[in-house]
Amino acid sequence: MKNNQREVAVDGESLRSWLESMRTANAWIEREKSQWLSAMTPQESLQIYLDLWQTALPYFDLQRPSEYLIRIQRVYQRMLEARERDNSTRTCD
C-alpha cells in the first residue's frame, strides 16, 4: 500500500444491492420522462427547445465552428487521405 492510502473494504452484496436500486430508479425516471415528453404537443416541445437554445446561446461563439465539428472534419479528412493513398497504390500496381 502507498503512503497515506487506506484500504477500504467493500461489501459486495451491499454494492450489488445499491447498484440494482440505482438501475431501478433510473428506469423509473426514464419512464416518467418518456411519458411526460410523449404527452406534449408539438408547440410545447418546440417552445422548450427554443427556450433551451436561448439559454445556451451566450455560451456559443457562432463565428467559430464547434470543437466537435472540427474533430469530425479531421476524421473525415484522414479517411479521405487514406482512401486516396489506397487508390493511388492500386493504380500503380
C-alpha positions in Angstrom: 0.0 0.0 0.0 1.3 3.5 -0.9 1.8 6.3 1.6 -1.4 8.0 3.0 -3.7 5.5 1.4 -6.1 3.4 3.4 -7.6 0.1 2.4 -11.3 0.2 2.1 -13.4 -3.0 2.4 -16.5 -3.1 0.2 -19.3 -5.4 1.0 -20.1 -7.0 -2.4 -23.7 -7.8 -1.6 -24.4 -4.2 -0.4 -22.8 -2.8 -3.5 -24.8 -5.1 -5.8 -28.0 -4.1 -3.9 -27.1 -0.4 -4.3 -26.4 -0.8 -8.0 -29.7 -2.6 -8.6 -31.5 0.1 -6.7 -29.9 2.8 -8.9 -30.8 0.8 -12.0 -34.4 0.6 -10.9 -34.5 4.3 -10.0 -33.0 5.2 -13.4 -35.6 3.0 -15.3 -38.4 4.7 -13.3 -37.1 8.2 -14.2 -36.7 7.3 -17.9 -40.3 6.0 -18.0 -41.6 9.2 -16.3 -39.6 11.4 -18.7 -40.8 9.4 -21.7 -44.5 9.7 -20.6 -44.0 13.5 -19.9 -42.4 14.1 -23.3 -44.9 12.0 -25.2 -47.8 13.9 -23.7 -46.5 17.2 -25.1 -48.0 18.9 -28.1 -45.6 19.9 -30.9 -46.0 23.5 -29.9 -45.0 22.8 -26.3 -41.9 20.8 -27.3 -40.9 23.5 -29.8 -41.2 26.2 -27.1 -39.0 24.2 -24.7 -36.4 23.7 -27.5 -36.4 27.4 -28.3 -36.1 28.3 -24.6 -33.2 25.9 -24.2 -31.5 27.4 -27.3 -31.9 30.9 -26.0 -30.5 29.9 -22.6 -27.4 28.3 -24.2 -26.8 30.9 -26.9 -24.5 33.1 -24.8 -22.1 30.1 -24.4 -21.7 29.7 -28.2 -19.4 31.6 -30.5 -21.4 31.4 -33.7 -18.5 32.9 -35.7 -16.4 29.8 -34.9 -17.2 26.1 -35.5 -17.6 23.9 -32.5 -14.7 21.8 -31.3 -16.8 18.7 -32.1 -17.3 19.8 -35.7 -13.6 20.4 -36.1 -12.8 16.9 -34.8 -15.3 15.3 -37.1 -13.8 17.2 -40.1 -10.3 16.0 -39.2 -11.5 12.4 -39.0 -13.2 12.7 -42.5 -10.1 14.4 -43.9 -7.8 11.5 -42.6 -10.3 9.0 -44.1 -10.3 10.7 -47.5 -6.5 10.9 -47.5 -6.2 7.1 -46.6 -8.6 6.3 -49.5 -6.6 8.4 -51.9 -3.4 6.6 -50.8 -5.1 3.2 -51.2 -6.4 4.2 -54.7 -3.0 5.5 -55.8 -1.2 2.3 -54.8 -3.7 0.2 -56.6 -3.4 2.2 -59.9 0.4 1.9 -59.7 0.4 -1.9 -59.4 
